[in-house]
Amino acid sequence: MSGQPDYSDDQQTVTALSLSDQAYRLLERHIVTLQLQPGSVTNERVLIELTGMGRTPVREAIQRLAWEGLMEVRPRSGIAITALDPKDFTKVLDAREGVEQILCRDAARYSGAYEHEKLREAAIMMKQAATTQDIPLFLDADKAFDEVLGSASLNSYATRLAAPLQSHSRRFWFRLRRDNSLQDSSTAHTQMIDAIVSRDEAAAIESAKQLIAYLRTLTP
């Protein structure tokens, strides 16, 4: 990949969401793409200016990101962006591997036409991102895929476990990605989507294993 990703369309990608979700998506994107630098300390006023949104949705987004472990609210000293140690990626993947298989299996078992449509849309976005080397588009598609996967699984417990691990995985992927990472990640995800839409539970589980195996190739 050459040059820096263009994030000028960030606002456009979240306009259909609630204000709180919009603020969360925008701040998560800034954390995942290291625009909010790991280990740095910021404050609520800066984040309000960054998102262009009001105090209430930004505070709700901060609470959600803190719960996911991407931020730490420090009373009287600011909001710290969680440090990023590449060696921790293995720990994230160890924790994510089992729950990802559960989500994919259950999504293959319970998903319906609406979820299949959304999954296909995510697959199209990922393939386009790989073809055009569009990192922001891929990150949008990956986030959308994770959210549809959770809702399609009808397993709120697994979804709540997986969500922060998926967000951390995105940040590590962005930090450690290689020249072929967009294509490899797109392929791994579309295989998962194909298995889920085909209602093939065994293939869905195997594709989840393969995604984690691919991500492990990026670990130090």
N, C-alpha and C positions, 0 to 999 in steps of 0.2 A: 504494500500500500504506500502511496505517496501523498504528501501534504497532510493537512489537518482536516478532520471532519468538519462539516458545516452544520452548525446547530441553529441556524437562523430561523428554521421552521418549527422550533420547539413549541411555541405557543399554539400553533395551528393544530398540532397533533393531539391536544388535550381539551379542545373547546367543547366537546360533547359531554364532558364529565362534570360532576359537581365541583363547586369552588374548592372544597377541601381536597378532593381527588386531583384536581388540576394542580393545586399547590404541591401536593405530594409528588405527582409525576414530574413536575418541573424540578423540584429539589432533588428527587432521586436521580434524575438524569444528570444534574450537575455533580452529584456525588459519584455516580457510576463512571462518568467520563472524566473524573478528576479535575473538573473545573473548580469545584470546592475541594481544595487539596487535602489529602490525608494528613491528619495530625494538626491541621490548622484550627484556629479558634475564630468564630464569627459571633454574630449576635442577631437577635430577632429583627432589629431595624434593617440590617443589611439584607436579610433574607426576604423581608417584605419588599424592599426596593428591587431585589433580584427577580422576584416573581411578578411584581406589579400588582399584587393582591393585598387584601386587607389582613388585619391582625388575626382575626378569628380563624380563617382557613389556614393561614400560615402556622399558627400555633397548633392546630389539629394535625397538620402535616409533620411538624416537628415531633409531636408526641408519637406519631406512627413510625417515623424514621428512627426515633430513639428506641422504641420497642423492637425494631428490626436490628438494632445494633449498629446502625450507620452513623448515628449521632449520639452525643452524650451531653445532656443539659447539666451545666455546672452553675448552681446558684451563685449569683454575684460575680461570676467570672466569664460567662458567655456560653456558647454552644460549640463543643469540640467535634470536628469531623473525625470519625474513627480512623486510626492509623491503618496502613495497609502493608502487611508483611507477606510477600509472595509465598513464603513457606506455610502460611496458614490455609492456603487454598486446598491442600490435601485434607485438612480437618473439615473444611466446609463440605467437600465432596464425600468424605466418609459419612457425615451426618445426613447428607442429601440423598445418597444412593438408594437406601431402602424406601424412603417415603416417596421418591420419584416413581419407583416401580408400582407402589400402591396406587398413586394417583393415575398413572397410565392404565393400569389394569381396570380400575373402577370407571375411568372415563370410557374405555372400550365397552364396558358392560352397561353403563347407564346413560351415556350421552344420546342426545336426540338430534333432530334435523337442524335446529337452531345452532347448537354447539358445533355440528359438523360444518355448517356454513362458515362460522367464525374461524374454525380451525383451518379450513381451506383458504380463507382470506389471509390468515397468518402465513400459510405456506407460500402463497403467491408473493406476499411482501418479502419473505425471506429469500426466495429465488431471485426476485428482482434486485434485492440488496446485494446478493452475491455477484450477480451479473454486472452491476454498476459500481460495485465496491462502495456502497452507501451504508456507512456504519450507523448513522442516526436512524435510518429506515429499519435496519436489522434490529436495533435495540427496541424500537417501537413494536416490531413484530414479535420479538421475544417476550416482551412484557405482556402483550396481548395474549400470546399463547399460554403463558403461565396462568393468567387470570381465567381464561376459558377452561384450561385443564382443571383448575381447582373447582370451578362451578360445575363442570361436566361430571366430575368424580362423585358428586353428592357426598363427599367426605370432608366435612368442615374441620375435623381434627387434623387430618393429614394436610389439608390446605393451609391451616394456620402454622403448622410446623414447617412446611416447605417454603412459604412466602419469603421470610427473611433469608433463607439459604439461597433461594433463587436470585434475590437482589445482590447478595454478596458475590455469588457466582458471576453475575454480569460485570461487576466491578473488577474482579480478578481477570475475567476474560478480556476486558478492555485493556487492562494493564499488561497482560502477558501475551496478547494475540500476536500471531505471526502473519506472514504474507498470504497464506492460504486459509486463514482461520474463518473468514466469512463463508467461503465455499464449504469447508468441512462442517461448520456449525449448522449452516443451512441444510446440508444433506442429512445430518443427524436428526434435526428437528422434523424435517419433512417425512422421514421414515417413521418417526413416532406418530405424526399426524395420520399418515396412511394407515398405520395399524389400528389406530383408534377409530377412524372413520369406517374401516372394514370390520369393526367389532371383533378383532382378533386379539383376545386377551393375552395369549402366549406371546404373540409378536409384539404387542405393546410393552410387555414386561421386558422382553429382550431388547427392544429399541431404547428403553430407558437405561438399561445397563450399558448399551453402546454409547449413548450420549455421555454418561459419566466417564466411561473409558476414554472417549475422545478428550474430554476436558482434563483428564489426568495427564494427557500428553503435554499439556501446557505448564504443568507444575514444575518448579525448579528441581 
